[in-house]
Amino acid sequence: MYPLDHVGVAVTSIDQGIAEYKKGFSLEVDLREVIPSQKVEIAFLKLGNSLIELLAPTDESSTIAKFLKTKGPGLHHICFRVNDIRAELKRLNGLGYQLIDQEPRPGAHNSLIAFIHPKSTSGSLIELCQRRA
């Protein structure tokens, strides 16, 4: 069984998103950072044993900016925590899942991440995340 690591939510403004979740649900920022390689600013909000990840574009060419233009703000992805991301990618590929990332890439929280295409998962973008110490 995979534990839920976080749920990703696309927003137009990180500050506005943080304010909305803080006001309505008393959630506090666990981590906030800019990831230049992905042209995105993120904020993780602590929610029990899981997190909500707010994602806002830092450039109009980012995938989050494109997502916002076509779908608007809202649920972007679901992330499962795995122990061995390379083994999971190999296993899922062998089962016929369409991988966006053939190899893991650096993510927030000093993690390795990879995405599974929504065509393989009934329309939901799935992220795998391996936390590194």
C-alpha positions as CSV (number, residue, x, y, z in Angstrom):
1,M,0.0,0.0,0.0
2,Y,1.3,3.5,-0.9
3,P,0.9,6.2,1.7
4,L,-0.4,9.5,0.5
5,D,2.4,12.0,0.4
6,H,0.5,15.1,-0.8
7,V,-2.2,16.4,-3.1
8,G,-1.0,19.1,-5.6
9,V,-3.3,22.1,-6.2
10,A,-2.5,24.6,-9.0
11,V,-3.0,28.2,-7.9
12,T,-2.4,31.6,-9.6
13,S,-0.8,33.1,-6.5
14,I,1.1,31.3,-3.8
15,D,0.4,34.1,-1.3
16,Q,-3.3,34.0,-2.0
17,G,-3.5,30.2,-1.8
18,I,-1.7,30.2,1.5
19,A,-4.0,32.9,2.9
20,E,-7.1,30.9,1.8
21,Y,-6.0,27.6,3.3
22,K,-4.8,29.4,6.5
23,K,-8.0,31.4,6.9
24,G,-10.5,28.6,6.1
25,F,-8.6,25.5,7.5
26,S,-5.9,26.9,9.9
27,L,-3.2,25.2,7.8
28,E,0.4,26.4,8.2
29,V,3.2,26.5,5.7
30,D,5.6,23.5,6.2
31,L,7.9,24.5,3.3
32,R,8.0,27.2,0.6
33,E,10.4,27.3,-2.2
34,V,11.0,28.2,-5.9
35,I,12.1,25.3,-8.2
36,P,13.7,27.1,-11.1
37,S,14.1,24.0,-13.3
38,Q,10.3,23.5,-13.2
39,K,9.5,27.3,-13.3
40,V,7.2,26.9,-10.3
41,E,6.9,28.2,-6.8
42,I,5.5,25.8,-4.2
43,A,4.2,25.8,-0.7
44,F,3.5,22.7,1.3
45,L,0.8,23.0,3.9
46,K,0.8,20.4,6.8
47,L,-2.4,18.3,7.0
48,G,-2.0,15.5,9.5
49,N,0.4,12.9,8.1
50,S,0.0,14.4,4.6
51,L,0.5,17.7,2.8
52,I,-1.2,19.9,0.4
53,E,1.2,21.3,-2.2
54,L,0.2,24.6,-3.7
55,L,1.9,25.2,-7.1
56,A,2.1,28.6,-8.9
57,P,4.0,29.3,-12.1
58,T,7.0,31.6,-12.1
59,D,7.0,31.8,-15.9
60,E,4.3,31.6,-18.5
61,S,6.1,28.7,-20.2
62,S,5.8,26.4,-17.2
63,T,3.6,23.4,-17.2
64,I,1.6,24.8,-14.3
65,A,0.9,28.0,-16.3
66,K,-0.3,25.9,-19.2
67,F,-2.4,23.8,-16.8
68,L,-4.0,27.0,-15.4
69,K,-4.7,28.4,-18.8
70,T,-6.5,25.2,-19.9
71,K,-8.1,23.9,-16.7
72,G,-8.0,26.8,-14.2
73,P,-7.0,26.6,-10.6
74,G,-7.7,23.3,-8.8
75,L,-6.5,19.7,-8.3
76,H,-3.4,19.1,-10.3
77,H,-2.0,15.7,-9.0
78,I,-2.0,13.1,-6.3
79,C,1.4,11.9,-4.9
80,F,2.2,8.6,-3.4
81,R,5.3,8.0,-1.3
82,V,7.4,5.1,-2.3
83,N,10.6,3.5,-0.9
84,D,12.3,2.8,-4.2
85,I,11.2,5.0,-7.0
86,R,13.3,3.4,-9.7
87,A,11.9,-0.1,-8.8
88,E,8.3,1.3,-8.9
89,L,8.8,3.0,-12.3
90,K,10.2,-0.3,-13.7
91,R,7.2,-2.2,-12.2
92,L,4.6,0.2,-13.4
93,N,6.2,0.3,-16.9
94,G,6.1,-3.5,-17.0
95,L,2.4,-3.3,-16.2
96,G,1.8,-1.1,-19.2
97,Y,1.5,2.3,-17.4
98,Q,2.5,5.3,-19.5
99,L,5.4,7.1,-17.7
100,I,6.0,10.8,-18.1
101,D,9.3,10.4,-16.4
102,Q,11.4,7.3,-17.3
103,E,13.9,8.3,-14.6
104,P,13.3,10.2,-11.4
105,R,14.2,13.9,-11.1
106,P,14.9,16.1,-8.1
107,G,11.8,17.4,-6.2
108,A,11.0,19.4,-3.2
109,H,12.0,18.3,0.3
110,N,15.2,16.8,-1.1
111,S,13.1,14.1,-2.8
112,L,13.1,12.2,-6.1
113,I,9.9,12.4,-8.1
114,A,8.4,11.0,-11.2
115,F,5.0,11.3,-12.9
116,I,2.6,8.7,-14.4
117,H,0.5,9.9,-17.4
118,P,-3.2,10.5,-16.7
119,K,-4.1,8.4,-19.7
120,S,-2.9,5.4,-17.6
121,T,-4.8,6.3,-14.4
122,S,-8.4,7.2,-15.4
123,G,-7.5,10.9,-16.0
124,S,-5.6,11.6,-12.8
125,L,-1.9,12.8,-12.8
126,I,-0.1,10.6,-10.4
127,E,3.3,11.5,-8.8
128,L,5.6,9.1,-7.1
129,C,7.9,10.6,-4.4
130,Q,10.9,9.0,-2.7
131,R,12.1,11.0,0.3
132,R,15.8,11.2,0.8
133,A,17.5,11.7,4.2
